[in-house]
């Protein structure tokens, strides 16, 4: 479960202020079309976000969840490389800038460039950024670019690619990942936490390793994923707080939802990956906690932590799905 942060609260406030008065019927129609695109086969000859109404609906519908998923992936990068901070950041296919908000909340001072082929998304994203008090966002550059094959990326410290690969053909996905690997010191790729989203992440992971990068998270190693194809998939969960606007466009009543996502983080600089990663929600039983782990040396493993383990047992009770194991020092 993710705790709220000042950046998350600022994003919700910026959305609420900018999208106040959104016509419910128009928003619902746009969201329904976006959901169909999100879950189905998306054409790659035009942006998914076509006009201002699409972009407004998307921002209310998807930005909070994308932000939390990317924030979780960045937290894993910070844990693996606590002394590293990017001076420059390129958000590829960044749309309205959810990943850039997550980067601005993780590190102060990163100069961000958002690339997307949908001009209405860039316009709305810049308006949201201007409403923030985060220097990295207020000074961000918003540039229109065709995302996919033949994308020319300038050298940068960090590249984020969130919920983009699904929109591309297999060939364009490969070219985009290769371009990110060639341009960046660290690459963060996030996709939906579905079997096909996981497959795209694994494909990207393979290409990043082949390009000479080291996996920093979530995997504890650079070896092949131990999950047997077709039987399961590696994914995680981030808790998303729902504002009244968010509930309006999604037609829900709960104050929160859980965003399932798959991701990979890879770097060109030394990192200390987790010894193991919790790959399922921990099962808390009387006097014991059952942890499903992906480990550095023994692949997939179940670990039972009992009261006999003292401090480790207390830590296990506080451990969440996606956390490293055993726990280390918390990040600032």
N, C-alpha and C positions, 0 to 999 in steps of 0.2 A: 504494500500500500504506500503510495507516494504522499508525503505531507505537502501542504500548500507552501508556496514560496512567494516572496515579494514579486518576482518576475511573473509568476503565474497569475497572481492577483492583478498585476498591472495589465497583463494581456486581456484578462476578462473585463477589466474596466474600460480599456481602449475599444474592445469589441462592442461593449454595451453602449458607449458614447457614440461611436461612429455608426452603429447599425440601429440606433433607436428609431422606432417608427417603421421598421421593416414590415411590409404588408404580409400577414400570415399566409394568405392563399398563394401569393406569388412565391414566397419562401418555400412553402411546402412542395409546390410543383417543381421548383428548381432542385430541391433536395432529392425528390423522388427520381429525377433524371440523373442526378449525380450518383445516387446509390446504384442505379442500374448500370451506370458506367463503371463504377468502382468494383462491382461484383461480376461484371460480364467482360466481354472482349471489347477493348477500346481501340478505335481506329487511330492510326498514328500520323494521318495526313492533316490533322487539325488539332488545335488545343482542346482539351476537355472543357475548360472554362471559356465560354464564348463571349459573354457580355457582363455588364455590371451586376445584373440580377443574379447570374450564376455565381459570380465571385463573392457577392455579399452572402448568398446562401452557403457557399462553401466555407467561407471564413467562420460563420456561426456554427456550421455543422462539423467541420473537420479540424479547424486550427487547434482547439484545446487538446484533442486527442493526439494529434501529430506532435504538438509541443511536448506533451508528457512522455511519449515514446522516445523522441530524440533526447529529451533531458535524461532519461534513464540510460541510454547508450552513452551519452557524454559523461555521466557519473561513473560508468565503468571505465572509460578512458582515463578520467582523472584519478581513479583508484590505481590503475596500472601505471600511470605516469604522473605522480603527484606534483612534480617540480616543473612540468612542461606547461606552457601556455601559448596559444597561437597569437601571433601578431596580425595575421591576415586570414581571412576565411571566405571561401566561395561556396554559396548555397546553390547547387545545381538543380534546376527545376523547382526552385524554392517557392514559387507561387506567391502567396500573400505573406510569406516569411516566418512560418511557425518555427522552423529549425533555427532561423537566425535569432529569434527571441530566446530559444534554448541556449544558443551559444553565448549570447549577451548576458544571460543569467549565470553561466558557468565561469566565464572569464571576463574581466573588465579590459576594455581597450582594443579588442580585436576589430580590425577594419574589415567590414563585411561587404561583399558584392553578391547580389541576388540575381541569378540568371533564370529567365523563364520565357517561353514563347508566347504567353498570353498577356498582352499589354494591360487589359483590365485588372488582372491579378497584381501586376507590378504597381499599378496606380493605387489600388486599395492598400496594398502592402506598405507602400511609402506613406500613405496617410495614417495607417495604424502606427508605424514606426515613429512618425512625427509627434504622435500623442504620448509617446513614452518619455521617461527621463533617463534612458540608458544611452550613453554616448555612442556605443557601438551600433545601435539601431538608428539613432537620429542622424548619424553620419554615413549610413549605408548607401551604396550605389545600387540602383535598380536598373538592370539592363535587359533588353529584349534579345533573345537568342534562341535559335532552333536547338532543342535538346535531343541528343541522340548521336547518330553517326556524324563524323567529321566535326564534332565540337572541339574548338581550340580553347584549351584552358591555360590561362597564365599561371606561372608558378605561384604557389600559395602554401601556407602552413597547414590549413585544414580545409578539406572538402566534405560537405554533407550532401547526401543524395537520399532524400526521404520520400517514400511512396511514389517513386518516379519510374522504376524499372518496369513495372507492370504495363505502363503506357507505351512501351517501346517494343519493336521487333527483337527477336533474339540477337540478330547481328548488331543492331543499334545499341542494345544493352551491353554487349561485349565491348564495343568501341567506347562507350561512355565510361565503363569501369576502367578500361585501359588508360583513357585520358586522365581520369582522376588519379590513378596510380602513378602516372608519369608527372603529374603537376604538383602533388601534395606530399607533405611530410606525414600527414595522418588523414585517413579516409574513414568516414562513418556512413554506412549504408543501412537504411531501415526500410522494411517492407511489412505488409500486413502479416499477422501471425496465423497464416493459413498454410496448408500443405504446399500450394504453389508459390506462396510468398517465401516460404522457407527454401524451396528449390532455387528460386532466383538468388537468394542470399548465399546459398552454398556455391552456386555458379560464380558469383562475384568473389566470394572468399577464395576459390581456387585460382581465379585470375589474379587477385591481389598477391597471393603467395608466389605465383609464377613470376610476377613482376618484381619480386624481391622484398616485399613488405612482410612484416611479422604480425601475426594475429595478437591483438591486445585484449580483446573481449568479443563475445562472451566465453569463447573457448579457452581452456587452459593450455592449449598446445596448437601446433601448426599441422598436426597429422590429420588424416581423413576423419570426417565426422563419424562417430561410432553409432549414430542412429541408423538403423536399417531402413533403407528406402522403401516406402510403401507401407511401413508398419507404424510409423510415428513421425513427428516433426518437432524440431527445436523451436520453441517460442516462449515469450514471456508476457507479463501483464503489468500495466501501469494504471493506477487509479486516477480518474479524471473527474474533477468537480464540475457539476452542471450549473450554469447560471440559469436565470429564468428565460433568457433569450435562447440558450442552448436547449432547454427543455421544450421551448415553443417550436423550434424548427425540427427537432427530432421526435416530437410527439411523445415524450416520456414524462414520467412523474417523479422518478427517483432523483435524489440530489447528486448522484454520482453514477459513473459507469466504469467498466474495466476495458481498457484498450489492449487487445492482444497484438503483439508485434514480434517479428524476427529481425535480427540485426547482426552486423559484423563491424568490428573496428580493427583497422590494421595501420601500422606505422612503419616509418623508415628510421626511427630512433629507438634506442633501447627502452624496453618496458618490462614490467614485472607482472605477468598475467596471474590471475587467481590460481591457487593450488587446485581448487575445484569450484564449480558453479552449481547452484541449486536450480535444477531444471523443472521442478514441479512445486506446487504449493505445499509447504511442509505440513505433515500430518501430526497434529499434537494429540497424543494419547495420555492417559493417566501415567505420570511418571516417566514419559519418554516422548521423544520427537523423532519422527521418521523423515529422513532427508533423501531425496533422489538427486544424485550428483553426476556431473560430468567431470571426470578427474584427469589430472595430467598423465598419470602412469597406468591407471587401471580402467580407463574408458568409463562406461556407465556403471554406477555403483549405488547401492542403497546403504545408508549409514543410519544406525540407531543410536541416538544420544539419550542417555538416561540420567537420572538424578545422581548416580554415582560419579558422573563426570563433572559435578560441581559447577564452576563458572561456565564451562563449555555448554552445559545443559541450559543454563539461564540464557546464554547467547543464542542457543538453538531456538528457544521459545520466541525470541525476538527476530529471528531470521525470516526473511521474505523470499518468495519466488524471484529468482534472478540474482540474488545476492551472491557474493563470493563466500567461500567456506574453506577453512575456518575464518572467522571474522578478523579483520585487521583494524588499524586506526581509522577512525571516521575522517572523512574529508571535510575541510572547512566549507 
